[in-house]
């Protein structure tokens, strides 16, 4: 995402869409690899999986409605993206 923005290849909304698609594909690949190495007994319960799925769908709706709202300034979107990147970097550094 930062490379797309810094190089000027996309605007903030296009970057968010590209990043979301990349995260989806990356997550599916990670889950597939995890399922191949994990026994079904060690997976979370159906209740936990359902709760996570509901949270994902709600987050998707909130994010897409926020991103589609043309009244939001790109500065706000840039700051939110920066916050997400800082949190991700912090988690990578701390393990």
Secondary structure, 3 states (H helix, E strand, C coil): CHHHHHCCCCCHHHHHHHHHHHHHHHHHHHHHHHHHHCCHHHCCCHHHHHHHHHHHHHHHHHHHHHHHCCCCCHHHHHHHHHHHHHHHHHHHHHC
